[in-house]
C-alpha cells in the first residue's frame, strides 16, 4: 500500500466515491486517510479460539491441536500472525515438537516466525528506530528513555522520536511502572527474539552500548548478578542475600535471576519455605530466559522433596508454580503427591496434564504419566 504502483494501491484508488474499506495492517500508510483501530495481542480465550479455527482451516489433525494447544498459544504470545504460522507447522507433529523444544531451550530460533511477523515493519523503520529496537535485548528489565538514549548515544529527543515510531508500529509498549515510579518501554518476547537476531548485524553496537551504560550508570545488572553468584558458590549466603536485596532488587524489583539466586541462599540454609517463595517469584518474572525457568523448576522439585513438612502442605506452593510455568515435571510431582495421599481423581488430572504436554527431553516423565494416568 506504500507504493503507488502496487495492486492494492490501484484497487483503493479505483473504488467508487464514498465506498468504505476495511484494511488490516501493522501500520497505517501515511498517504491513506483512515480511522485506525488498534488491535493488541489477543486474550487467552481468543487466542485458543483462533488457533482451533486456523487448525480446522488448515486441516490439522485435531488430536495434535488438542495436545499442543497450551504450548502453541504460549509461544505465539497471543499474536494472531504467530498463531497462524505455528499452526502451519502443526501439520507435521515432528516439526511442531522441534519448534517448541527449541523455543523452550531459549534458542534465538523461531527465526522464520520472527521474520514472518516483523521483517516488513523493521524495513520501514528509520535507522535510529531500528537501532533502538535492537538495543532492547541488552536490558534485563524494561528500559527507560534515558537508558536507551545512553545506549544508542543519541539525544533524548532523537530517541523519543524513534520510540514513538516503534510504538506506532506496535513493536514497543509504553507503560508506567509503580515500583520504580517512571515511564518504561516493553516489548513482547517474540519481538525481543527478532531484535536479538537483528542485533548481530550491527557490528559491535552491543559492546559499545554496554560500555556507555556502565560508564553512565555503574556496573550492569549481569555483572552484579555474577558477583552474587560467586558469593553463593563460596557459601557466603547471608552476604549474598544482602547484596541481592540492596544492589539488585532495590534497583530492579522484578529481576527473576536475583529471586532465583536468593532462593538458592535460602535453600542452602534449609529454609525451604522462603526458598520456594523466591523460586516461585523467579518463575513469575522469568520472561525470555527458558534456561532460568528450567533451573527454577528443578530447584522447586528439590525443595519440595527435601521439605520435611507434611505432603498436604507442599501441594499449594507446587500448584502455584505449575500454574505459572506449565512445566510437566511439576505436574508429575503433583500427581505423585496426590497418589500418595490416595486422592486419585486429583492425581489423574495432573497425570493427564503431563501426557498432553509431551516433550522429547522429558520422555521419562511422559511415560510415567501415561502408565499411571490410565489406571
N, C-alpha and C positions, 0 to 999 in steps of 0.2 A: 504493500500500500504506500510505501515511502517513494516508490519510483513511478513517475507519471506514465511510463510506458507499460507498466505491469498490467496483466489481465484484470486484477482486482480493481486497480485504479480506473481502467477503462469501463468496467462494469458499473462502478459507482457513478462515473461521470455521465453515463448514458441512461441512468434511471429517470423516469418521468418526474416532473416537478412535484414536490410535496410527498414523494414516497419516503417511507421510513425504513431503515435497515438496521438490523442487529449485527454487530461485529464483535467477535471475541479476539482479543489481542493482549499481549503482555504490556503493551504501551499504546499511547494514543498518538497517531501521526499528527504532526504539527499543522499540516495543511488541511486536515479534515475536521470540520466543525462537528462536535459530538458532545453528548451528555454522558460523562464517564460514570460507570457503576463499578466500584472496586469489589473484587471477589477474593477474599482471603482464603487460606487453606481451609478445607472442609473440616467439619467436626467429625468425631469418630463414627457416628452413625451414618452420616452422609458418605464418608469415605468407604465404609463397608458396603453400602448400597451401590455406589458407583463401581466398586470392584466386582461385585456379583453380577451387575448388569453388563459390564465390559467383558467379563469372562463368558457370559452367555452369548454375547455378540460375536466373540472370537472363537466360540466352540471349544472352550477349555473344559476338560474333564471336571465335572462338579466335585468329585472327590478330592481333586488337587486343590481347588479353590477353598473348599471347606477346611482341609487340613492345614493350609498355609495362610489363611485369611488374616489372622492376627499379625503375622510377620510381614505380609505384603503391605498392610495398612501402616504399620510402624515404620518400615523402611521408606515408604513413599512420603512420609511427613504430611500425609493427607493432601498432597499437591495433585490435582487431577491428571496433569500430564504424566507425572511419575507413576501414578496408579495404572494408567493405560500402558505405559512402557513395560512395567513389571508383569502385568497380566499377559502381555505379548510373549514374555519369557516363560510364562507358565504352561505354554503348550508342550514344552519339554520339561518334565519334572526334574531331570538331572541338571539342566541349565538353571532352573529356578533355585534348586538347592545350592548350587555353586555360587550363584549371585548372593543369596542370603548368608552363606558361610563367609564369603569374602567381606561382606558388609560387617558381620559380627566380629571378624578379626581386625577390623579397622583399616583395611587396605584402602588407598585412595582409589579403590575400584569404583564400580558404578560409573566408570568413565563414560560409557555410552549413554547412560541415563542422564548424567550431568550435562553432557554436550547436547543431548536431545532437548533438555529443558532450558538451558541457559546460553548456549553459544550465540544464538541470533541476537539476544539482548546485549550480550557482552560486546559484540562488534559494533553496536550502535552507541555505546558509551563514549564519552570524551576520554582521552588518555589519562587525565587526572582521576576520573571516576573509576576507570579500570584499575589504576594503581591502588586507589583507596580500597576497592573490593578485595584485591589480592593481599592487602595487609591484615585483613581480619583474622586469618588463621594464626597470626603471631601472638594473639592475646588469649589469655586463659579465661577471660570473662568479657562481657560486652564492653567495648572501649568507649571513652568519651570523645568529644570533638577535639579536645586538646591533645589527647594521646594519639589520635590518628594524625593530627596536624604535625606533631613532633616526628612521628614515624615516617611520614611522607616528605618531611622537610619542605612544607609549603606554608603560606599564610592561612590564618583562620578562615578568612572569607573564601579563599580558594577551596579549602576542604569542605566548608559548609555548602558551597555550590555543588561540589561533587556528591556529597551525601544527599542533597536534595534530589539530584538526578537518580541516584540509586534507590531512594525511597519511591520516586515516581515510577520506577521500573519494577517495584515490588521485590527488589533484591535485598533491601535493608529495612528494618523496622525501627522507628524512633520510639523510645519509651522513657518514662521517669522511674527511677528506682528509689524506693523508700529507704532501703538500707543505707544507701550512700547519698541520698538526697541530691541527685544530679541526673542530668539527661544522658542516656547512653544509647548505643546503636547495636541492634542484634541482627543476626542472620539465621535462617534455617540451616540445619545440618547439611542438607543437600547442597545449598548454596555455598556453605563453607567447604565442602568437598571439592566443588568446582573451583573455588578460589584457590585452594591448596594446589590443585593441578596447574592452574594458570600462573601461580607464583614462581614456578620453576623456569618460566620463560622470561623472567625479569632480571636475570643475572644474579648479582649479589645484593639485590634490594633487601632481602630478608636480613642479611648480616648488617648492612648499613642501618636499617631501621632499628634493629636490636641495640646497636651501639648508641644511636641517638636517644633511644628510650632509657637506656642505662645511665647515660650522662645527665639526662633531664630529671629522671625520677628515682635514680638509685638502682640497686640490684633488681633484676627482673624476678618475677614470681618463680619461674623454673629454677633459678639459682637458689632462691630461698628454700624452695621445696627440697632441692638436692641436699642442702645443708642439714635440714631437719631429718631427712632420710639417713644421712651418715650418723647423726646423733643416736637415732634409734638402733642402727646396726651396732653401735658401741655400747648399747644398753643404757644410755642416759635418757630414759623415758620421761622422767619428770622435767628435765631441762628442755627436751624436745617438745613436750606438750606446751610449756610456757612460750617457747619460741613460735610454735604454730599459732597459738592464740594471739600473741602480741604483734608478730611480724607479718603474718599471712592472713589469718581470718579477720583481724582488725581492718586490714586493707581490702580483703575480698571475702565478705561473709558467706559466700556460697561456693567456695573453692572445693571441688569434690576431692581432689587429691589430698588437700590438707585434712579433711574429715577422715579420709582413709588412713592417713599416717597417724592421726590422733587416735583412731580406733586401734591401730597396732600397739600404741603405747599402753592403752588400757588392757588389751589382750595379753601383753607380756606381764602385766601386773595382776592378771587373773580377775580383773574387774569386768566380767563378761557382759553385764547389763549395759555399762557405759560403752563398751566396745561395740556391741550390737547396734546401739543407737547411732554411733558415728558411722558405722558401715552402711546403715540404712540412709543416713544423710548423704553419704557419698553416692549411693545409688540414685537418689532423687536429683542430684546435681551433676551427674556424670557427663551429660551432654554428648560430645563427639569423641569419647575415649573408650571404645569397646574393651581394650585390654584391662583398663582400670575397672570397668564394670565386672569383668570376669574375675579379677582379683578380689573385689569386694564380695562377690558371691561365694567364692571359695572360703574366704575368711568367715563369712556368716555361717557357712556349714561347719567350719572348725569350731567356732564359738558355741553354736547350738549343741554340738556333740560333746564339748568339754564342760558345758554349763551343768552344775550339779542339781539345778532346780528340777522340780517335777516336770514330766513331759507336757502336761497341760499348760504350764506357764510358758513354755517355749513357743507354742503354736502361734499366738497373736503376732509376735515380732517377726517370725518367719513368714507368716502370711502377708504382712505388710511389705516385706522385702520382695516377695514374689509378685505382688501387685504392681510394683514399680518396674522390676526387671523382666518379668515373664520368663525367667530362666528355668528350663525344665529340671535342672538339678535341684532347685529349691522346691519345685512341685513334687519331685520324687521324695525328698526328705519329709515333706508334709504328709505325703501318702503313707510313708513308712511309720511316722509317728501315730497317725490315726489308726493304722493297722495294729500297732502295739497296744493302743488304747481300745481296740475292738470296736472302733467306730467305722464300720466297713463302707457305709454309704459315703461318708466324707473321704475315706481313703480312695475309693473307686473314682470319685470325682477328680482327684488330683492325679491318679494314675492315667486317666483319660487325657488330662491336660498335657502330660508328658508325651503320650502316644501321638497327640495331634501336632506336636511341635518337634518332629523328627529332625535331628541334626547329625550328620555323619560323625562329627567329632565326639558325639555323646551316644554312640551306638549302644553301650552297655546300659545306660540309664533307660534308653528307649526299650530295649529288650526286656528289662526288668518290669517296666510299666506294662508292656504287652502281656507278659505272663500273669502278673498279679491283677491287672485291670480287668481281665476276663473271668476272674474267679469270683 
